[in-house]
Amino acid sequence: MKTQTEIRKYQMFIDGEFVNSSSQETTKVLNPATEEVISEIPKGTVEDVRRAIESAERAQKE
């Protein structure tokens, strides 16, 4: 009997917080052996990258 694996949902860590992508879109991650969906990760956008870089620049100054 096959058991249902819980699908874990991840977020990005930007500026000290776990956040969703600004697009709210995700990518499914598959177990390559079974092709079962095992998690979802956010599809980062250019805006998300800019937020992360700006946050890193601020942190570097401190």
C-alpha positions in Angstrom: 0.0 0.0 0.0 1.4 3.4 -1.0 1.3 6.1 1.5 0.8 9.8 0.7 3.9 11.8 1.4 3.3 15.3 2.9 4.2 18.0 0.4 6.4 20.5 2.1 6.1 24.1 1.1 9.1 26.4 1.3 9.6 30.1 1.3 12.5 32.4 0.5 14.5 34.0 3.3 14.9 37.7 2.6 15.7 40.5 5.0 15.5 38.2 8.1 12.0 36.9 7.2 10.6 33.9 5.4 8.5 35.3 2.5 6.7 34.1 -0.6 7.7 35.1 -4.1 6.2 38.4 -5.2 4.7 36.4 -8.1 3.1 33.9 -5.7 4.1 31.1 -8.1 5.8 27.9 -7.1 7.7 25.1 -8.7 7.0 21.5 -7.8 10.0 19.4 -6.7 9.9 15.7 -7.7 11.5 12.7 -6.1 13.5 11.4 -9.1 13.0 7.7 -8.1 9.2 7.9 -7.9 8.3 11.1 -9.7 6.2 11.9 -6.7 5.9 15.6 -5.8 7.8 16.0 -2.5 7.8 19.8 -2.1 7.0 23.2 -3.6 9.5 26.1 -3.8 8.9 29.7 -4.7 9.7 30.9 -8.2 11.8 34.0 -7.4 11.4 37.1 -9.6 13.7 39.9 -10.5 11.9 42.0 -7.8 12.7 39.3 -5.2 16.4 39.2 -6.2 16.6 43.0 -5.9 15.0 42.9 -2.4 17.5 40.3 -1.3 20.5 42.3 -2.7 19.3 45.5 -1.1 18.9 43.7 2.2 22.4 42.2 1.9 23.9 45.6 1.1 22.2 47.1 4.2 23.4 44.2 6.4 27.0 44.6 5.1 27.1 48.3 6.2 26.2 47.3 9.7 
